Amino acid sequence: MLQNYFKIAIRNLLRHKAFSVLNILGLAVGIAAALVIFLVVSFELSFDAFHTKKDRIYRVVNEFKHAAGKDYQTGVPFPFGKALQTDHPELEKVAMVFNGNNNQISVLDANGNAGKKFREEITVAFAGPEYFEIFDYKWLSGTAVQALNKPNAVVLSRRMAEKYFGNWQIATGKFLKLDNEALLQVTGILEDLPEHTDLKKEVIISYATIRSLIDAREFTNWRSVWSDSQCYLLLPASTSEKTFNASLVNFLKKHQPEDKNHIYLLQPLHDLHFNPNYPPPSFRSISKQTILALVLIGLFILVIACINFVNLATAQALGRAKEAGVRKVLGSNRKQLVWQFLGETFLIVLLAVLFAAVLVQFMLPVLQPVSNLPENYNVTDNIYLWLFLAGLIGVVTLLSGLYPALVLSGFQPIQALKSKMTIQTIGGVSLRKALVVLQFSVSQVLIIATLIAVSQMDFIQTKDLGFNQKAILLAEIPDDSLAISKISTLRNQFAALPGVEKVSFHSDAPASGNSSMTNFRFTNMAEDEDFPLSMKAADASYFDTFALRFLAGRPYTPSDTARAVVINQMLLEKTGIKNPEDAIGKPISIAGRRYPVVGVVENFHQASLRQKIVPIGLVSQKTSFRQVALKVSGHNLKETQAAVKNIWSAAFPDYVYEATFLDERIAEFYEEEAKLATLFQLFAGVAIFIGCLGLYGLVSFVAVQKTKEIGIRKVLGASLTNIVALLSKDFLKLVILANIIAWPLAWWAMNNWLQDFEYRTPIGWWMFAVAGLGALIIALVTISFQAIKAGLANPVKALKNE
C-alpha cells in the first residue's frame, strides 16, 4: 500500500512539474531559513549551560537608584568577597575575579629573556582555587589548589599553552611575564572551553598576584569600584535568590553605610549572556528581545511557506477532481485518499528538507560573520537539530497537507467525473484569501522591522556623540612608572610628525565602555551624592583633541597649581544646578581629596547608545594615563601610522604595539545590532520571495480557471490593461488589507526592540508608507507577469478549448 502511494506521489509530482517546483522551492527556502534561525538561537541559548552547577551560580552586581533613574555596574569593591564569605558562611563558595584588559604576555626563554610577545584582549583573569570549584574546567595538568595557591602562578588553556610554547605538554614549569611587570610560572594546563561560553578565560593568574600590581589601599577601600573586579558565588540549594538578595541589604548597611541609594543583587549565570545592563566578561551579549524576534521570524517564515503550499494545493485540487472521483468509484474510502494525499505532501516536504539542508550548508559560511556561529561550526553534532528536523517534517506535513487532503478526499465522485467542479464548489476560497492576507502581513512586519532596524543603525552612525571620533588613532601605553616618565618626550616626538595634528595622553577615550565609578561629595555636602561619578584621567590637551564643547569655564592647564576637575552637564542635571556658570569654583571631594571645578562640558556618550549618559569627572592624574590619542590628517596616512609605530616601539621595545581608530572601536559597540539588521534584511527578503511564489501560483491557477472569461472579454474589445486589472484587483485588495493588519503589529514589536536603547530613532510614518508601497509594487509585478501572459493568449484558441 505504502509503495503504491509512493509511486502515485512521484507520478503526480512529475505530471505537475511547475506546481511541484513552486511547492518544493517555497518550502525549501522557508525551511532553510527556519533551520538557520534554529542553529543561531540554539547556539545562543546554550551559553554556559555545560556547567553542572549552573542553576546555583551567581554574579554579584550593583544597581544605583536616583531621581533621574538607575545606573548599573558589574564591579564590586576589592574587600567584598572576603567580607561576604565571612558574613555568610552558608555560601558554598565565593570567588573574586579580576578581569584583565588588553594585557601583554611575554614568553621567557631559559635565560629569562623575553622572546615572543602577545597582546591578549579579554582572555586574562586573576582568580583563586575556589573559582574552579564553582565552574567546570577539565585539568590536563595540575589541580586548582596546587596550581593557584600562591602568588605569581598561572594556568593556561591547551590552546594558549600551544600558542606560547608549541606543545602544551612542555608548558608546565615555564615562565611568562605579564605586562613586563609580573613574573609568572605555569603551574597547570586546562582543557579548552567550548565556544558557547562568556567566561572564556584562558590565562588565569593566581588572585594573590594582583596584590603586587594594585595599590594595597584598594583591598580595604569600600568606596572605590572597578568594573573588572567581580564576585561569583555558589548559592546553597536551600537558599533562594530572593532570600539572599534581601540579606545583601544588611550586608551593604554594615560595610557601606553611607550608600543610601545603592543595592547589591545576584545575577544568575544564565542571565549573563542576555542582559545588556550587566554585560558578561566576553562583552558579547544578546538581548532576550532579539532571541524572541529571531524565533518569531523563524516561525513566521515557516508559516508563510506552509500557507504557500496550502494555497497552491487547494487551488490545484480542481485539476485533480476527476482523479479523486475515479478512486472513490473504484472503492477508495476517504481515509485512504487522505493518507494518499498526505503521503504526497510528505514526499514534497522530505524533498524540500533535503534541498533546505543543502542550502544551509552553502549559507552557513556566508552567514557566519552575522550569525555569531563559530567558524567551521559542525551542524551534525547538534542532536537537537536532528530532533528539530524530525519534528519539522512531521509538523510541516500536517500543517501543509491535512487541509488540501481533506478537500480532495471530500469531492462528490459524480460531480467530479462530470467535470461540474468549479473553484467555488471545491470550497476554501475565503480561506485562501485569508492565508494570502496572513502571508503578506508577516512579510510586511518583517519589511517594516528591517526599515526600523536599519534606521536605528543609521541613527547610531550619524548621531553627534558629543566629541570628535574621526581620524583619532589610539594606542595603549604600558602601565608602569617608566612609561609615565616618557610621556613628555613622546608628546614632543608625536607632535613633530607631519601627519599628526594633536596629541593627548589619558586613561581612556570619551567613549570606551570602561568605567571607574566612585562615590563623591559636591559643594561641601555632608554626605555623598546618591549617584556615583565616572572618573577619567586626561591631560590638558584631551579637550581639544576630542573637541569636547565647554558650556562654562575652561580646561585645566599644566600651570594649575591645585588639582582641578572638569565635569559634564549630566552631573549638574542630577544635582539640580541649572546654570553651568554656577558650578565653576565649587569643590568636589573624591576619596578625601578636594578638586575645584574649573569647567563644564556638554554631555558626551561614554558608552553605547544603549546606556544613559552618566555624570563624569575628568582630572589630570598622570599616573592613571594608559593610552595616547593622535589626531591625524588624511594625507599620507600609512606613512604617519608607520612613523607613530616606530616612535612607540623605540620607547617601549619590550611591548607589543597595537593601535586602532576610535570610530572603529565605537562601531564594535553595535556589532550585534548591525548583525541583526542584516538578518532582518535577509529574512524579510526570504518572506517576500516565498509570498511572491505563492501569489504567482495562485494567479496562474485563477488565470487558467478564467481562460474562457478572458477570451470572451478580449473578443468584446477588452485591452491588455483590462485583463491585468481583472486578475490583479482582488489580490491587490488582499495586499492592502495585509498592510493594515501588519502596521500596528510591526510598530508594537519594534517599539519594544528599541527600548533596549536609551537613545533611539523615532518610528516615522514614512517607514510604513514605504513598506506598504513596496509590497504593492512587488505584488503587482508578480501578478502582472502571469496576467500579461494570459492577456496575450489567443482568445479563439481559449474559446475553442473551452
N, C-alpha and C positions, 0 to 999 in steps of 0.2 A: 504493500500500500504506500509506504513512505517513498519507495523507489519510483513508483508511478507518479506521486505528487512532484517528486524532484524533476522527472522528465518533463512533465507538463509545465512546470515553472520555467525550465530552461527554454522550452519552445515559445512560451509567451514572451519571455524577455527578448528572444531573437525576432519574434513577429512584430513587436512594437519597439523597434530599436530606439527611435527618437525619445519616446517617453521613458524607456529604460535608462538611457543615458542621463536624461534630466533627473530622474529619481535617484540614481546612484550617485551622480555628481553632487546634487544638492545635499543628500545625506552624508556623503563622504566629507565634504567641506565642513559641514556643521559638526560632525563627529570629530574631525581633526582639530577644530578649534576647541571643542569641549575637552579633548584629550590634553592639549597643550595647557589649558587653564587648570585641569586636574593636576598635572605634573607640577605646575608652578605653585598652586595652593597647597598641595600635599607636602611639597618641599618646605614652604614657609611655615606650615603648621607643625613640622617635625623638629623645629629648632630646640635643642637641649632636652628633647623628650627621652633620650637614651640614659639619662642619669637615674639610677634606681631609686633614689630618694627625692626625686623631682617634686613630689607633692608637698614636701616638708621643707624645701629650700627657699629662703627668702633673702632679699637685699633690703637693708635699711635705707630709706630715703627721707628727704626733707620736704616740707610744704610750708611756705611763708604766706600768711594771710595778712592783708592790709586793706585800707579803704579802697584802693584802686583795683583790687583783685588778688590773684595768687601768683607766687613765683615758686619754681620747682628746682630742686637740687639733689644730685645723686651722692654728693660727698658728705662725709661726717668728720668731726674733729679727730685728730690722731689718738687722743686718750679714750675714744668712745668704746672700742672693742673690749679692752681690758676691764673698763668700768661696767660694761654690760654683762660680761661673764661673771664678775664679782657680785653684782646686784641680782642677777638671775641665774643662779647655779642650776636651775632646772633645764636650761638650754643644753642640748646635747653637744653642740659645737658652735663656736664663734670664730670667724676668720676675718682678720683685717687684710685688705689687699690694696696695694698702691699700684695703679696702672701707669706703666711707662708711656712716654710720648716722644716719638722721633729720637730714639736713643741710638748711639753708635756702639757697635760691638766690634772689638778688635781681637783677632786671633793671635795669640802669642806663640812664638817658637820655643825651642828648648832653652834658648838663652834669655828668654823673657822679652824679646823684641817683637814689636807689632808687625804682623805680616798683612794678611787680608783684613780689610775693614768693611763693615756692612752697616747700613742705616736701617734700623727697624722702627717702623711707624707705630704699630699698636701691639706687637707680639710680646713685648717685655712686661713683666709684672713682678712685684715683690709680694711674697706670701709665705706663711708658715706651714708646718706639717698638717695642721688642722684643716687647711684648705682642701687637702686630698682626702680627708675623711668626710667631707661634705660632697665633693664632686667625684665622679668616676673617672679615674685615669688608670691605664694599664702600665705597669712598670716593667721595662725591659732590663733595667739595671738599677740597683739600689732600692731603697724604701723611703717613704716620706719622712719618717722620724730620723733615720740615719742621714738622709741627704740634705735636709734643710734645718737642722737643729743648731746651726752655728752661723756666725757672720761669714760673708764672702763665699757662700756656696751657691751653686746654680745647677738647675736641672734643665735639660733640653729635650725637645721632642725629637723623634727619629729624623724628621725632615731637617730640622735646624742643625742637628749633630752632623748629618751628612753634608749639609751646606757648608759648615765651618771646617770639618775635618775629613770629608770624603767618605768615611765609614763610621757609622755610629758605634760600632763595637770597640773602637780605639779611643773614643772621646772621653770616657771616664778618667779623671785624674788630670786632664789637660787644663790649660789656663786661658781665660778670656779677660778682656778689660772693658769695663763699662764706662763710656764717655771719657776715656783716658784718665779715669779717676779711681774707680774701684776695681781691685784685682779680684777675679772670681775663679774658683776651681770647680770644674764639672764633677758633680757627685752622684748624678743619676740620669737615666735616659727614660723618656716616656714614649709610649706608642702614640702615633699621630692621632689627633682627634678627628672625627668626621667633619665634613664641610658644614653640616647643619648645626652649628653652634655659634653663639655670640661670645663665648668665653675662650676663644682660640688663643690662649696664652701659651707660647712655645719656648720662651726663655723666662723661666721662673726662678727668681733670686730669693734667697732666704730673707724673711722680713727683718731679721736682726741687722741686715746690711744697711737698711735705709737710715738707721740712726747715725751712721757716719757721713751721710750725704745731706741731711737736713738739719737745720738749727735745732739743737736739743730742746729749746724752749717750746717748740711746736708740740712736743709729746705731752705737755701739761697744759696746753693752751686750748680752752674750750670755745674761744671766741673766733678762732680762725678756721675756715672750712675750705679745703681743697677739693675740687670736683673729682680728682683722681684717687682720693683717699676714701675707700668704700668698705662696707662691712656686710658680710654674708653670715647667715646663721642657719642652723638646723633645728627647727622647732619640734618639740616632742609631739607625738601623735595625739596626746591627751589635751594639748593646748591649741585653741583656735586662733586664727589670725586676728579676729576681732578682739578677743580677750587680751592678747599680747599688745595690740595697739593701745588698748586702754592703760596697760601698765607702763607703756612708754611715756605717757603724760606725766606720771610721777617721777620717772627717771629724768625727764627733762627739767622738772622743777628742782630736783636735787642738784643736778650738775650745771644747769644753765638757768638759774632763777630769774635772770634779767630778761630772758627771751619770752615775751608775753604773747606774741602772735606767731609762734613757730611751733610746729609739731613734727615728731618723727613717726614714720609709717613703715609698715612692712610691704614690700613689693614681691609678689610671688615670682618664682623663677619663670613660670610660663607666661608672665606678663612682660618680661624684659624685651622680647622681640617686637612687641606690638604697641608700646607706649612711648610716643614721641616726647612726652613731658619728662620721662625718665629714661633716656636712651641707654642701650646696652654698651658694654665696653667696646664692641665692634663698631659702634656708631652706625650700624646698618639696621634700622628698624623699618617696619611696615605697619601701617595702622590697620586696625580691625575693620575700619570702614572700607579700606582698599581691598582687603581679603573678601569682604562681603560683596563689594562691587564686582570683583572678578568671578565669584561664584554665581551671582545673578546673571552676569553676562554669559557665562557658560551655559546656564540653564535656558536663558532666553534664546541663544543661538540654536541649542538643541531643539527647543520647542518650535522655533521657526522652521528648522529642517523637517521636523515631523509634520508640521502643518503643511509644508510644501508637498510632502508625499501624500497626505490625506487628500488634499485638494486635487492633485493630479490623478490619484487613483479613483476617487469617486467620480470625477469628470470623465475618466476613461471607461467607467463602468458601463455607459450606454453602448460603447462599441463591443462589449463582451456580453451583452444581454442574451443573444442567441446561444452563446456557449453555455451560460448558466441554465437557460431553458432546456437545451438538449440534455444536459447532465441530469436535470430533475426528471425529465421524461424517461430517461434510461434507468432511473431508480435511485439516484443520489439524494440523500436527505440533506437538510440544511446544515446539520453538524458537519457532515463530510465536506460540503462546499466551503464552510468557514475554515476548516482545517487546511483545505487545499489552498485557499487564498492567503491564509496566514503563512503557509509554507512558502508561497511565492515571496511574500514580504520578508520572511526570514532570510531567504536566499539573497534578496536585494540588500538587506541590512548587512549580511555577512560580507558580501562583495564590497559594500560601502566601508565597512570597518577595515577590511584588508587594504583598500585604497587609502583610507584615512591613516592607517599605520605607516604606509609608505610615505605619505605626505608629511607626517610628523617627523619621520627620520630625516627628511630633507629640510624641514622647517627649523628643527631644534638648533643646529649650528648657527643659523641666521638669526634666530630669536634669542640666543644665549646672552648677548650683550644687554637686552632689555628685559630679560625674564629672571635674572638673578640665579638661574640654574648654573651649577658648576660646569666647567669645561669637561668634555668627554663624559657627560652625565649618562650613566648606564640605565636606560629605561627598563631593561628586562629584570633588573634586580629589585624593582619595586613590586612587591607582592600585591600591594593594594591596587596597582594598575591593572593586574590581571583580574582581580575581583571586580574592579570598576568596569572593565571591558565586558566581562561575562554579564554583569547586571545591565550594562548599557545595551547589549544585544537584545536581551530579553525585554527590557522596558521599551526600547525604540520599536521593536517588532510589535508589541502590543499596542503602543500609542499610535503607531503609523498604520498598522494592518487591521486592527479589530473593526473599526468603523467601516472601511471600504469592504471588508469581508462580509459584514452583516448586510450591507447594501446589496452586494452582488448575490448573496445567497437568498435574499428576500424577494427576488423577482418572481412574478407570476409567469409560469412557463408558456401559457397560451399567448399572452400579450407579447412576450419576448420573441416567440417563434413567428408571430405575425408582424414583427417589426413595428409594433404600436407603442414601444417605449420611447419616451421623449425626455428632454432634460428636466422637465417638470415632474414627470411620473417617477423618475428614479429617486427623487427627493434630495434633500440636503442642500438645496440652493442657498437657503438662508445661512446654513452652517458654513458653506464655503465662503460666502461673503464675510461672515463674522471672522473666519480664520484669516482671510486676506487682511481685514482690518487689524487683527491681532499681530499678524506678521509685520505690517508696516508700522504699527505703533511701537513695537520693540525696536525696529530699525531706527525709527525717529528718536527714541530715547537715547540710543547709542550715538547717533549723529550729534544730537544736542550736547550729550555728555562730552563728546570729543571736542566740540567747539569751545565749551566752557573750560575743559582741561587745558587745551592749547592756549586759550585766552589767559588763564592763570599763569601759565609758563611765560607768556609774553609780558604779563604784568610784572612778574618776578625779574625778568631780564631788563626791563626798561624803568623800573621804579627807582627813584632817587633814594639811595641808601643813606644819604647824609654825609658822604665822603667820596673822594675820588678813588676809583678802583682800577682805572685804566693805566696800563703801562707802568705798573708798580711791581718790581721784581723783589721777591722776598727770599732771604737766605738766613738759615739758622746760624747762630754763633755758639761756641761752646759755653757750657755752664760752669765757668771757673773764674777765679780771680785774675789769672794770667790773661784770659781773653778780655776781661773788663779793662785791664790796663792798656790794651792795644786799641781801644775804641777811638781815641783821638787821632792816632796815626792812620787808622783805617779810614776814618771820616775824610781826612785830607786826601788820601790816595784815591778813594772812590770819587770824590768831588772833582778831582783833577781830570777824570776821564771825559773825553769829548761828548760821549753819548749819555752821560749821567747829569741830570738837571738838579736833583735834590737827594739828600741822604738823611735818614733817620734811624736811630737805634732805639729799641723799645722791647717790652715783654711780648707783645703780640699786636697784630694789626687791628684796626677798628672792628672788623668782622672776622672773628677767628673761631668762634664756637667755644673757646676756652673761657673759664670764669674763675676768678678768685674772689669769693664772696666774704665779706666781713661785716660785723656789726659796727656802728658808728654813732656819734652824737653830733648834732648840728646846732649851732648858735647857742652854746653853753647850756644845753638841755641837761636836766638831772639824770635822765635815763636814756638808754639807746633808742633810736628810732625803731618803729615797728616793722621795718623792712631792711634788708641788707644792702650793702653797697658793693658794686663790682669794681674792683681796682685794676688799673692798668698803669704800668710804669712806662714812661715815654720821655724822650729828650725834648728840648725846646723846639726843634725843627719838625717834630711829629705833626703839628697842627698845619703847617704849611705844606708838608709833603703829601698829606692825605686830604688837604683842602677842607679841613673842618671849619665850620662857619660860626663866628662868635656873635652872640647876642648882647654880651656885655663884657667889659673888662678886656683882658689881653692874655696871651700865652705867658707862662712863666719863662724867665730868661736865665741864662747861665749866671748872670750877675746878681740874681735874687739872693739876698743874704739868709733869708728864712726859708724853710721848706714851704712850698706853695702847692695848691691844688686847683685844678680846673675841673669843673663839674658840668654835667649835661642838664638839659632842660627838664628831663624827667624827674630828677631829684627835686627840683623846685616845685613841680606839679604835685609831687607826693607830700611835700612839706607845706604846701599851701601858699608859697611865695609867688605872686603873680608877676611882679616886675623883676626881671633879671638883675637890674642895677642894684636892687636892694640886697642881693646876695653877696656883692663884692665886699671883701674885708671880713665877712663872717667866718668864724672858725669852725673847722670840722675836726673832731677828735677821733683818732683811729688807733686802737691799741695803746692808749695813753699819750699819743703824740698829737699835737695841735697843728693843723695846716690852715693858713688863711686862704680863703677863696680869692683868686686873682682873675678868674674868667669863667664865663658860662657859654657853652657851645650848644648849637642846635642838636636835637636828638639825632643819633645815628644808630643804625641797626648793628648790634654786636654779634648777632647770630642769624639764623634763617628767619624768613618771614612767618614761620610757624610760631615763633616765640615773641613775646612782648618785648619792647624796649625797656631796659631796666635802668635804675639810677647808676651812674658811672662816675668814678673819680679818677683823674689822671694826675700822677705825681712823678717827679723827676728822681726816681730811685735807681741809680745807675747799677747797683748790684743785682737788680732784677732783669736787666736787659738780656734778652735771649735771641734777638732777631734784628736784622738790618733790612730796611726798605730803601730801594733805589728807584726814584722816578726817572725813567729812561725816555729818550727821544725815539722816534720811529725810524731814524736814519742809522744805517749800519748796525742793526740790532744784534746780529750774530757776533760781530766783532766786539761790541760792547759787552755781551754776555761772556765771551771768552776772556776779555780783559778783567772783568769782575771775578771770574773764577780763578784766574792766575793770582790776583792780589789776595783773594781769600785763602787760597791754598798755600801761598807763601807765608801768610800769617799763622795759619793753623795746619801745618804739614801732617800732623798726626790724626786729622779728622777727615771725614768724607764730606765733600761739598755737594750740597743739594739746594736747588733754587727753583721756585715756581712763581708764576704770576698770580697776583691777588685775585683777579677776576676768575682764574681757573679754580682757585680754592673755593671761592664763593659758589661757583657752578656745582661743586661737589655737594653742597648743602641740599641740592634739589635733584640729585640723581634719581631718586625713587619717583618723584613727580614727573620727570622727563620720560622715564621708562613707562609709567602709567599712561601718559598722554599718547605715547607711541602705540601701546597695546590697545587703547581706546580706538585709535585711528584704524588699526589693523582689524579689530573685531567688528567695528562699525562697517568697514568695507566688506567683511565676510557676510554680515547680516543683510546688507543691501544686495550682494551678489546672489545669495540664496533666495531672497524675496523676488528678485528680478527673474530668476529661473522659474519660480513657481508662477509668477504673473505671465511670463511668456508662454508657459504650458497651458494655462487657463485660457488665455486669449486665443491660442491655436485651437483649442477644443471648441470654444464658442464660435470661432470663425468657420470651422467645419460644420457645426450644427446650423449655422445661419447661411450656408452656401446658397440655398435656394432664394432666401430673402435678399441676399446681396445681389444675386443675379437679376432678380426682378427689379430691384431699385436701380441697377445700372441700366437696364433696358428702358426704364422710365425716366432716365436722364440724371440719375444721381452722380455727383462728381466724386473724385477720389477723396476729397476733404470730407464729404458727407459720409462716406463709408468709414473713414478713420474715426469720425465723431461718433458714428453708430456703435462701433466696437469699443471705444475708449471712454465714453461718458460715464457709464456705470462704474467702471473701475476707478476712474479719477475721483468720483464721489466717495468711494471707499477710502482712497488715499487721504482725501481731505478730512474725513471722519477720523482716520488714524492719527492725523496731526492733532486734532482737537483733544483726543484722548491722551496722546503722548506728552503734550506740553506741560501740564501740571505735574505729571509723574517725573519728568526729567528735571523740572525745577526743584521738586522736593528732594530728589536723590542727590543732585549736585550741590544744592544749598547745604545739605548735611556734610558732603565731602569737603566743601570749602571751609567748614567750621574748624578743620584742622589748622587753618592758617589764621594768625591774628591779623594779618594784613592781606586782603584778597581783592580780586577784581569783582566789580558788580556784575550781576547777571542781567545782561541787556536784552531788550525785546528783539533786537536785530538778530540775535543768535537763533531764536525760534523762527523768525521770518526766513532767514537764510536756509535753515534746515528744512522748513516746510516747502519752500520754493524748490530746493534741490530735490526733495523727494518727488514732487510733482513732475519735474523735468525728467528725472530718471524713469519714473513710471510711464510718462508719455512716450519717451524714446523707446522703451521696451515694448509697449503696446503698439506703437506706430509701425515698428518693424514688421510685425505679423499682420497688422491691419492693412498696411500698404500692399503687402503680398496678396492678401485676399481681395483687395480692391482692384488690383491689376489683372486678376484672373479673368479668363474669357467667360462672359455671362452665358453665352449659348451652350458652352460645354457644361457649365454648372447646372443649367436648367435641364439639359438633356440627361445628365447623370441622375438628377432627382426624379 
